[in-house]
């Protein structure tokens, strides 16, 4: 019972913060428009950046991520069999570490190519 109340409170707080942010931003923009100011100052270059989806980048990122997870599972098994770290902690920590490392490496490779 206590855990459900905690989760409800957490989601209500997150929703409240998001709602407050959106409503305040809307009020600021309406006030600028009423005063005759240009509301385009809120646009921080979103139009200049065009979103382009590339299947090759997506497959490379996904492949590197799954390879990182596989290496993490292997590293977790090695660490667990050497009894350096307890069983579930070894697997989870290595999976997250190598999965994140593979995404960072993808970012580095992508920045070099662009």
For each residue, the residues with C-beta under 8 A, 3 or more apart:
1: 4 5
2: 5 6
3: 6 7
4: 1 7 8
5: 1 2 8 9
6: 2 3 9 10
7: 3 4 10 11
8: 4 5 11 12
9: 5 6 12 13
10: 6 7 13 14
11: 7 8 14 15
12: 8 9 15 16
13: 9 10 16 17
14: 10 11 17 18
15: 11 12 18 19
16: 12 13 19 20
17: 13 14 20 21
18: 14 15 21 22
19: 15 16 22 23
20: 16 17 23 24
21: 17 18 24 25
22: 18 19 25 26
23: 19 20 26 27
24: 20 21 27 28
25: 21 22 28 29 42
26: 22 23 29 30
27: 23 24 30 31
28: 24 25 31 32
29: 25 26 32 33 39 42
30: 26 27 33 34
31: 27 28 34 35
32: 28 29 35 37 38 39
33: 29 30 36 37 39
34: 30 31
35: 31 32
36: 33
37: 32 33 41
38: 32 41
39: 29 32 33 42
40: 43
41: 37 38
42: 25 29 39
43: 40 46 47
44:
45: 48 49
46: 43 49
47: 43
48: 45
49: 45 46
50:
51:
52:
53: 58
54: 57 58
55: 58 59
56: 59 60
57: 54 60 61 110
58: 53 54 55 61 62
59: 55 56 62 63
60: 56 57 63 64 106 109
61: 57 58 64 65 103 106
62: 58 59 65 66
63: 59 60 66 67
64: 60 61 67 68 102 103 105 106
65: 61 62 68 69 99 102 103 106
66: 62 63 69 70
67: 63 64 70 71 102
68: 64 65 71 72 98 99 100 101 102 103
69: 65 66 72 73 95 98 99 102
70: 66 67 73 74
71: 67 68 74 75 98 102
72: 68 69 75 76 91 94 95 96 97 98 99
73: 69 70 76 77 91 94 95
74: 70 71 77 78
75: 71 72 78 79 94 97 98
76: 72 73 79 80 90 91 92 93 94 95
77: 73 74 80 81 90 91
78: 74 75 81 82
79: 75 76 82 84 85 90 94
80: 76 77 83 84 85 86 87 90 91
81: 77 78
82: 78 79
83: 80
84: 79 80 90
85: 79 80 89 90 93
86: 80 89 90
87: 80 90 91
88: 91 92
89: 85 86 92 93
90: 76 77 79 80 84 85 86 87 93 94
91: 72 73 76 77 80 87 88 94 95
92: 76 88 89 95 96
93: 76 85 89 90 96 97
94: 72 73 75 76 79 90 91 97 98
95: 69 72 73 76 91 92 98 99
96: 72 92 93 99 100
97: 72 75 93 94 100 101
98: 68 69 71 72 75 94 95 101 102
99: 65 68 69 72 95 96 102 103
100: 68 96 97 103 104
101: 68 97 98 104 105
102: 64 65 67 68 69 71 98 99 105 106
103: 61 64 65 68 99 100 106 107
104: 100 101 107 108
105: 64 101 102 108 109
106: 60 61 64 65 102 103 109 110
107: 103 104 110 111
108: 104 105 111 112
109: 60 105 106 112 113
110: 57 106 107 113 114
111: 107 108 114
112: 108 109
113: 109 110
114: 110 111
